[in-house]
Amino acid sequence: MTLPSGLVWFLEGMQWVFLLYFIGINLGYLLLNYVSVFGIIRHMREHGAQYLPKNFTAYQPPVSILVPAHNEERTIVSSVRSLLRLKYPDFEIVVVNDGSTDGTLDALVRAFALVEFPEAYRKRIETEPVNRIFASTDFPRVRLVDKQQGGKADALNAGINCARYPLFCVVDADCILQHDSLSRVVQPFLEDATTVAAGGVIRIVNGCSVKDGFLSDVALPRKALPQFQLIEYLRAFLFGRLGWSPINALLIISGAFGVFYKERVIAVGGYHKDTVGEDMELVVRLHHQLRKERRHYNITFVPDPICWTEAPEDLRSLRNQRVRWQQGLMESLIPNWRMMFQRNGGAVGRLAFPFMLLFEGLGPVIEVLGYVSVLVLWLVGLLSPEAFLVFLFASVGLGVLLSTNALLLEELSFRLYPRPAQQLKLFAVAIIENFGYRQLTAFWRLIGLLRWVTGLRGKSRWGKVKRHATWQHDSGEAPPPAGPQHIDTRPAGSTRELETTP
């Protein structure tokens, strides 16, 4: 089989573009990995398990915890009970029921003795109409906002309007926090008065034991898809975000768990509803606006394993998630493209933004065309063994190196998977994911990119994931009195206990 000379020239050119792309992105991540090693060491030295003396708790600012919920009847009560057990001196929980059609509202009313409360709703950010506001007669920290459905961003804006405290913390209704999570993620606001946002590590709960909204045992996922995602999360958080944070160039704070200075978010208009990636879009917009105003500010990352969430276990849910993420990435970057050319753009405008746009935003096009060109040239016998080895090194070898570096950072720092069998399994997964899984996610990301290019503008909505983990029903017991508590996050079969409270 022979190909036209023009097509051969194009395919061979794509090989070089593909090669340069993989070398560039992997070298960039290796540099971030290098920065992260020192960041992890410094953080573990300065913010160990006893990093906050008890007498310092009086200085911790009050926090409004916002829990947006839509059709979360199965887990919402356990999630709120878990939040009530947080070891933090002063906080409130504002659950926003965004037009649920199941029993979410009734479950909350019954579990927390909620009654309608004639509270004035200050619409500082425009939202869909609020129907009722409830307050708990048994749990003074808990309030409920019942509103018409408008999507997750609209629910968060309604929660911001109702928040009483200067800081608000966003927590997904299906996430699990450890007892000291809030104390750790608020710490940057105590250390630096210019901090406007802080985020933490998201870990995968699949395979772990969960009871009454609490993590009882840490274990690896049993299925392949969550295992691949576990490696991805280690890469993304332990050196992807930790590497950008020291130079104030962090562009993403996960929508599952993050803390923000309320007045600064209100000043930029709150969460935008015309994007599927409202969490990243807000952070990028904060950078852009604060740079434009020439304000001193800090958006930081806390590398503790402080929030657990469930990863998709079926291909359809994973596909929808990755398509949505890629579309949201472009909807966050492109409206703020001028940040790259601001005179005071700093590291976020001159380094992080171009890196995200070129390698993460436009990368799927290069990856998919590169894989296709290599496959076609191999089928027609025009791919030399030397070229194939170079391709294999760039696309697989460097990827494995990055994944093993992430595993090394995990072992040097938090050691949630200390058993040799677990480490060997993770190492095997770090290799296997490069043969099929990575190519599949690149194709899904390309679909998300094409949706953005063709003008299918997204809207903030509820990206549902089919859940498979064992979320045991709430026991119905009231939260224990405030005081020192511990959560057992030992890996299954391990005798080492990780105490996660001071």
Disulfide bonds with the S-S distance in Angstrom:
none
